[in-house]
Amino acid sequence: MRQSGRLLKWAVVCFIGIFLPARGLDQRAPLENRLAKEELLLAKTPSLYFVLFTKSKVLALKSRGMILQEWKVKSVKAWGDGAPLSPLTLEKKSTLFPPKRTKIQPARNEEETGEFELEALELKDMPSRFSLFMSQLIRVYVHPQAKGFFPRLGNFGHLLAWNFWVPVQNLIFQMRKRDFGALDIKLEKKDDCQSVYWALFDGIQGLIFPL
């Protein structure tokens, strides 16, 4: 009886150690193949593109298949339908305080003409909380991890939008029988969010994959 019990335990261990990992690999392989095909299409163009890995929690800016910059994602939350496994286009960025240059007013006459310096926007001028409006009704909300009282206070508006406004949107689009998806991306540092805002320009294409 003891020998039979040992054989049963051995069989269970072999099943867990061999068949279950193999099953996981079988499920991952089609996604990896799909990603390779879709990214190859983007890599053939001269334009920059991005890839967001929601499971691995990595956002990468790439060109010709090479990683130019990479950001570690602290957490990913989702509402609604998942992003399609095909390229998405960033239609616009939205934020409460967009970066602005000082407007130069034209002189009314030669006497009012003076010297001026062209103001260059820098990374520190970029917002750290913003929304990305992607094609196919995919919304991506980006914000840093709130540390301290005032950052957490400033995060209140984001929490309100994510927990109330986004579910309402999801319900409205479901009633209209239209797909809608939203992702909440939390990065560790404010500088990382500003860098993402700087790097992802309107019109850039990218992939969002559950890998």
Backbone hydrogen bonds in HBPLUS format (Angstrom, degrees):
<---DONOR---> <-ACCEPTOR-->    atom                        ^
c    i                          cat <-CA-CA->   ^        H-A-AA   ^      H-
h    n   atom  resd res      DA  || num        DHA   H-A  angle D-A-AA Bond
n    s   type  num  typ     dist DA aas  dist angle  dist       angle   num
A0005-GLY N   A0001-MET O   2.89 MM   4  6.21 153.3  1.97 148.9 156.3     1
A0006-ARG N   A0002-ARG O   2.94 MM   4  6.24 153.5  2.01 148.7 155.4     2
A0007-LEU N   A0003-GLN O   3.00 MM   4  6.25 154.2  2.07 143.8 150.9     3
A0008-LEU N   A0004-SER O   2.96 MM   4  6.21 150.6  2.05 145.0 152.7     4
A0009-LYS N   A0005-GLY O   3.03 MM   4  6.29 160.8  2.07 147.9 152.4     5
A0010-TRP N   A0006-ARG O   2.92 MM   4  6.11 157.9  1.97 147.1 153.6     6
A0011-ALA N   A0007-LEU O   2.94 MM   4  6.15 150.3  2.03 142.2 150.0     7
A0012-VAL N   A0008-LEU O   2.98 MM   4  6.28 155.2  2.04 149.6 155.9     8
A0013-VAL N   A0009-LYS O   2.96 MM   4  6.22 163.3  1.99 152.7 156.9     9
A0014-CYS N   A0010-TRP O   2.99 MM   4  6.19 156.1  2.05 144.7 151.4    10
A0015-PHE N   A0011-ALA O   2.99 MM   4  6.21 150.9  2.07 143.6 151.5    11
A0016-ILE N   A0012-VAL O   2.99 MM   4  6.27 163.9  2.02 155.3 158.6    12
A0017-GLY N   A0013-VAL O   2.86 MM   4  5.94 159.2  1.91 148.7 155.3    13
A0018-ILE N   A0014-CYS O   2.92 MM   4  5.80 138.0  2.10 140.6 149.5    14
A0019-PHE N   A0015-PHE O   2.96 MM   4  5.26 127.9  2.24 125.8 140.4    15
A0020-LEU N   A0015-PHE O   3.37 MM   5  6.84 152.9  2.45 157.9 164.3    16
A0022-ALA N   A0018-ILE O   3.26 MM   4  6.25 151.7  2.35 136.8 145.1    17
A0023-ARG N   A0019-PHE O   2.88 MM   4  6.10 146.5  1.99 145.3 154.6    18
A0024-GLY N   A0020-LEU O   3.01 MM   4  6.34 153.2  2.09 150.2 157.2    19
A0025-LEU N   A0021-PRO O   2.91 MM   4  6.21 151.8  1.99 148.4 156.2    20
A0026-ASP N   A0022-ALA O   2.90 MM   4  6.15 150.1  1.99 143.9 152.3    21
A0027-GLN N   A0023-ARG O   3.08 MM   4  6.37 144.4  2.21 143.1 151.9    22
A0028-ARG N   A0024-GLY O   3.05 MM   4  6.27 142.4  2.19 140.1 150.4    23
A0029-ALA N   A0025-LEU O   2.89 MM   4  5.96 154.7  1.96 153.6 159.1    24
A0032-GLU N   A0028-ARG O   2.99 MM   4  6.28 158.8  2.03 158.0 164.8    25
A0033-ASN N   A0029-ALA O   2.93 MM   4  6.16 158.9  1.98 155.6 161.3    26
A0034-ARG N   A0030-PRO O   2.93 MM   4  6.08 156.0  1.98 143.1 149.9    27
A0035-LEU N   A0031-LEU O   2.84 MM   4  6.05 161.1  1.88 150.2 155.5    28
A0036-ALA N   A0032-GLU O   2.94 MM   4  6.13 158.9  1.99 145.9 151.4    29
A0037-LYS N   A0033-ASN O   3.07 MM   4  6.33 156.1  2.13 147.0 152.6    30
A0038-GLU N   A0034-ARG O   2.95 MM   4  6.19 167.2  1.97 155.7 159.1    31
A0039-GLU N   A0035-LEU O   2.81 MM   4  5.86 163.5  1.83 154.8 159.8    32
A0040-LEU N   A0036-ALA O   3.02 MM   4  5.97 146.8  2.13 135.9 144.7    33
A0042-LEU N   A0039-GLU O   3.04 MM   3  5.07 116.2  2.46  95.8 111.3    34
A0043-ALA N   A0039-GLU O   2.75 MM   4  5.97 156.5  1.80 156.1 163.9    35
A0044-LYS N   A0040-LEU O   3.13 MM   4  6.21 131.0  2.38 139.7 149.3    36
A0045-THR N   A0042-LEU O   3.16 MM   3  5.62 157.6  2.22 110.3 117.0    37
A0049-TYR N   A0062-LYS O   2.99 MM  13  5.40 158.8  2.04 151.5 154.4    38
A0062-LYS N   A0049-TYR O   2.71 MM  13  5.40 177.0  1.71 171.8 172.0    39
A0050-PHE N   A0205-GLN O   3.17 MM 155  6.69 148.3  2.27 136.2 145.7    40
A0207-LEU N   A0050-PHE O   2.92 MM 157  6.40 147.4  2.03 142.3 150.3    41
A0051-VAL N   A0060-ALA O   2.92 MM   9  5.30 150.4  2.01 147.1 155.6    42
A0060-ALA N   A0051-VAL O   2.93 MM   9  5.30 166.4  1.95 148.9 153.5    43
A0052-LEU N   A0207-LEU O   2.80 MM 155  6.20 165.4  1.82 161.2 165.8    44
A0209-PHE N   A0052-LEU O   2.89 MM 157  6.22 159.3  1.93 165.7 172.6    45
A0053-PHE N   A0058-VAL O   2.83 MM   5  5.24 172.2  1.83 168.1 168.4    46
A0057-LYS N   A0053-PHE O   2.81 MM   4  5.48 122.0  2.15 133.7 147.6    47
A0058-VAL N   A0053-PHE O   3.20 MM   5  5.24 152.4  2.28 135.5 143.9    48
A0054-THR N   A0209-PHE O   2.99 MM 155  6.22 156.2  2.05 156.0 162.6    49
A0073-VAL N   A0057-LYS O   2.99 MM  16  4.81 174.6  2.00 128.6 127.5    50
A0059-LEU N   A0071-TRP O   2.97 MM  12  5.18 166.3  1.99 155.1 159.1    51
A0071-TRP N   A0059-LEU O   2.79 MM  12  5.18 163.4  1.82 156.6 162.3    52
A0061-LEU N   A0069-GLN O   2.84 MM   8  5.23 170.4  1.85 158.3 161.3    53
A0068-LEU N   A0061-LEU O   2.77 MM   7  5.60 161.5  1.80 154.5 160.6    54
A0069-GLN N   A0061-LEU O   3.34 MM   8  5.23 157.9  2.39 137.7 139.8    55
A0063-SER N   A0066-MET O   2.89 MM   3  5.27 149.5  1.98 144.3 154.3    56
A0066-MET N   A0063-SER O   2.89 MM   3  5.27 163.5  1.92 121.1 122.7    57
A0074-LYS N   A0186-LYS O   2.64 MM 112  5.34 140.0  1.79 151.5 164.6    58
A0075-SER N   A0186-LYS O   3.35 MM 111  5.30 148.4  2.46 132.5 137.2    59
A0186-LYS N   A0075-SER O   3.09 MM 111  5.30 174.8  2.10 153.8 154.5    60
A0077-LYS N   A0184-ASP O   3.03 MM 107  4.92 153.4  2.10 134.2 142.4    61
A0184-ASP N   A0077-LYS O   2.83 MM 107  4.92 160.9  1.86 137.0 141.0    62
A0079-TRP N   A0182-ALA O   2.89 MM 103  5.07 152.2  1.97 146.1 149.4    63
A0182-ALA N   A0079-TRP O   3.02 MM 103  5.07 161.7  2.05 143.4 143.0    64
A0081-ASP N   A0180-PHE O   2.70 MM  99  5.63 152.0  1.78 155.2 150.0    65
A0088-LEU N   A0206-GLY O   2.78 MM 118  5.39 163.2  1.81 156.5 162.2    66
A0206-GLY N   A0088-LEU O   2.89 MM 118  5.39 142.9  2.03 146.2 156.5    67
A0135-SER N   A0089-THR O   2.87 MM  46  5.29 132.9  2.09 139.6 154.2    68
A0090-LEU N   A0204-ILE O   2.91 MM 114  5.55 167.6  1.92 163.1 167.0    69
A0203-GLY N   A0090-LEU O   2.74 MM 113  5.11 160.0  1.77 150.9 157.0    70
A0091-GLU N   A0133-PHE O   2.79 MM  42  5.62 145.0  1.91 154.2 164.3    71
A0133-PHE N   A0092-LYS O   2.95 MM  41  5.38 171.2  1.96 170.6 170.8    72
A0094-SER N   A0131-SER O   2.90 MM  37  5.07 159.6  1.94 146.9 151.6    73
A0131-SER N   A0094-SER O   2.77 MM  37  5.07 158.2  1.82 151.0 158.3    74
A0112-GLU N   A0109-ASN O   3.23 MM   3  5.69 140.2  2.40 107.8 117.2    75
A0113-THR N   A0110-GLU O   3.18 MM   3  5.17 153.9  2.25  99.6 107.6    76
A0125-ASP N   A0122-GLU O   2.97 MM   3  5.39 152.2  2.05 110.4 119.3    77
A0126-MET N   A0123-LEU O   3.09 MM   3  5.49 164.4  2.12 113.4 118.3    78
A0130-PHE N   A0142-VAL O   3.12 MM  12  5.54 158.8  2.17 149.0 155.4    79
A0142-VAL N   A0130-PHE O   2.92 MM  12  5.54 171.2  1.92 170.2 172.7    80
A0132-LEU N   A0140-VAL O   2.70 MM   8  4.94 158.7  1.75 148.3 155.8    81
A0140-VAL N   A0132-LEU O   2.98 MM   8  4.94 159.0  2.02 141.4 147.6    82
A0134-MET N   A0138-ILE O   2.81 MM   4  5.03 152.9  1.88 173.9 176.7    83
A0181-GLY N   A0137-LEU O   3.17 MM  44  6.53 166.6  2.19 158.3 157.7    84
A0139-ARG N   A0181-GLY O   2.88 MM  42  6.32 160.0  1.92 151.5 157.2    85
A0183-LEU N   A0139-ARG O   2.79 MM  44  6.27 152.2  1.86 155.3 164.8    86
A0141-TYR N   A0183-LEU O   2.76 MM  42  6.10 170.6  1.77 167.6 169.1    87
A0185-ILE N   A0141-TYR O   2.70 MM  44  5.88 170.9  1.70 168.8 172.1    88
A0143-HIS N   A0185-ILE O   3.11 MM  42  6.54 150.0  2.20 165.1 171.1    89
A0187-LEU N   A0143-HIS O   2.98 MM  44  6.30 156.7  2.04 146.1 153.3    90
A0145-GLN N   A0187-LEU O   2.72 MM  42  5.98 125.9  2.01 160.1 177.4    91
A0152-ARG N   A0148-GLY O   3.25 MM   4  6.26 153.4  2.33 139.8 147.3    92
A0153-LEU N   A0149-PHE O   2.88 MM   4  6.13 146.3  1.99 146.8 157.5    93
A0154-GLY N   A0150-PHE O   2.85 MM   4  6.10 155.0  1.91 150.1 156.7    94
A0155-ASN N   A0151-PRO O   2.98 MM   4  6.16 124.6  2.29 133.2 147.6    95
A0156-PHE N   A0153-LEU O   3.17 MM   3  5.45 162.5  2.21 107.5 112.8    96
A0159-LEU N   A0155-ASN O   3.02 MM   4  6.35 162.6  2.05 155.8 160.3    97
A0160-LEU N   A0156-PHE O   2.91 MM   4  6.15 154.5  1.98 150.9 158.2    98
A0161-ALA N   A0157-GLY O   3.02 MM   4  6.24 159.8  2.06 146.6 151.5    99
A0162-TRP N   A0158-HIS O   2.87 MM   4  6.07 162.9  1.90 155.2 160.2   100
A0163-ASN N   A0159-LEU O   2.96 MM   4  5.93 160.6  2.00 146.4 151.3   101
A0164-PHE N   A0160-LEU O   3.04 MM   4  5.81 132.5  2.27 139.5 148.9   102
A0166-VAL N   A0161-ALA O   2.90 MM   5  6.20 157.5  1.95 174.3 175.6   103
A0168-VAL N   A0164-PHE O   3.19 MM   4  6.33 153.3  2.27 143.4 150.9   104
A0169-GLN N   A0165-TRP O   2.95 MM   4  6.26 157.2  2.00 151.5 157.9   105
A0170-ASN N   A0166-VAL O   2.88 MM   4  6.14 160.3  1.92 153.0 158.7   106
A0171-LEU N   A0167-PRO O   2.94 MM   4  6.18 153.5  2.01 146.1 152.4   107
A0172-ILE N   A0168-VAL O   2.92 MM   4  6.20 159.7  1.97 152.1 157.5   108
A0173-PHE N   A0169-GLN O   2.97 MM   4  6.23 167.5  1.98 159.3 161.3   109
A0174-GLN N   A0170-ASN O   3.01 MM   4  6.15 146.6  2.12 140.4 150.0   110
A0175-MET N   A0171-LEU O   2.97 MM   4  6.22 154.8  2.04 148.6 154.8   111
A0176-ARG N   A0172-ILE O   3.09 MM   4  6.39 138.4  2.27 138.3 150.0   112
A0178-ARG N   A0173-PHE O   2.80 MM   5  5.12 173.9  1.80 154.5 155.1   113
A0177-LYS N   A0174-GLN O   2.94 MM   3  4.77 153.8  2.01  99.1 107.0   114
A0193-CYS N   A0189-LYS O   3.43 MM   4  6.86 155.2  2.49 145.5 150.6   115
A0194-GLN N   A0190-LYS O   3.06 MM   4  6.40 161.6  2.09 155.1 160.3   116
A0195-SER N   A0191-ASP O   2.93 MM   4  6.10 149.4  2.02 143.0 151.7   117
A0196-VAL N   A0192-ASP O   2.96 MM   4  6.26 150.0  2.05 147.1 154.8   118
A0197-TYR N   A0193-CYS O   2.99 MM   4  6.28 161.3  2.02 152.7 157.2   119
A0198-TRP N   A0194-GLN O   3.00 MM   4  6.19 154.4  2.07 143.0 150.1   120
A0199-ALA N   A0195-SER O   2.94 MM   4  6.11 152.0  2.02 144.6 152.0   121
A0200-LEU N   A0196-VAL O   2.93 MM   4  5.97 165.5  1.95 158.3 160.4   122
A0204-ILE N   A0201-PHE O   3.14 MM   3  5.80 164.8  2.16 139.4 140.5   123
